[in-house]
Amino acid sequence: MHPKASLVACIFAVASTVARGDVTFVERDASASPYVLDSERDGARVIEYRVSTQLSGQRTQYVNSPLPLPERCAASRSCFVVAVETLIDHRDLVHHLDILQPTSAKTCESGRGSRRFSGVARPARPLMWHALPDASWDPQAPCVVIQTHFHNPAGQTPVDRTGVRLHVASRPRPLVQRSITIDLRPLSIPAKQERYFLTATSHLRVDPATRVDKVYVHAHLLAREMYVWLWRDGKKNDLYTEADWSFMHHYSLEQPIRLRAGDSLQQTCVYDSSSRNSTTRFGMGTETEMCRAYLDYSVPPNASDLVRKLRARWEGPLAPGANISTAVGPT
């Protein structure tokens, strides 16, 4: 057991004040890991982290906690994350996790300026949310940052010990994992709308080797339906479809999709604001709203990032039972 590393937990403006996130971690040999290949086991490790956070009782609370990596990772660039498991403590309070990749040692403490690596919703059981047979992730700083969103409507004040387990190989794989965020804002949902939609289409600038592996969508309490469509040669391909949505879901594509030049992406969120007496706007708090999608994709290490350019956006009320594809078709 390594000695406890007391690390400052950075809190967003919408969250209550939390002084510290105490991180404990255990590092062991990866010989029993089902996610590390035989050719990678020399020097491979499994690192399990737990972050102790005293909840304040506030309804919405975000906590950033830096997780230290072994010194050899930054010194020799010999650590490659091939799988991550979530270790959820209070399942009724943890809304979701994000793993952030700091770009330098300086950003380890704050997490600001970090790239999002991936995320996971509150699972019903411990859930493997990133495990690809041919891809890895090379941390570029001596830490990763776990960002935890607590949703606490009852005002509970326990100490939460949510964490993650990293499976770290000793050499890179042919592909690297990256992520792109699609965030539709500003967002303004009128009150007393049983079915109100927000949608946007975007052109994609892609490297020919780009492969989409996983899709996440994210919104808060009013969202009821969530869709992500890929348009190619005038035809719609479903990347994510959920007509009975609740909080944040993630979806691993049964067959990863290779992107092509000319592809467009459309994201649609449908809300029920019939219980609200005033307009609901974008925000980090659970009582505000979001319309956000994440695409996790794999490319060769020297490939360019996936880039999107907004093409069109529109919104409005939907009649009950109206076909979503017909009502919000591309423009």
Secondary structure, DSSP 4 states (H G I P E B T S, - for coil): -PPPEEEPPB--TTSPP---EEEEEEEEE-TT-TTS-GGG-TT-EEEEEEEEEE--S-SEEEEEEEEEPPHHHHHH---EEEEEEEE-S-TTTEEEEEEEE-SSGGGTTT-TTPEEEEEEE--SS--EEEE-TTEEB--SSSEEEEEEEEE-TT---PEE--EEEEEEESS--SEEEEEEEEE--S-EE-SS-SSEEEEEEEEEE--TT-EEEEEEEE--TTEEEEEEEEEETTEEEEEEEESS--S-EEEEEEEEEE--TT-EEEEEEEE--TT-SS-EEB-SSTTSB--EEEEEEEE-TTSPPPEEEEEEEEEEE--TT--HHHHT---
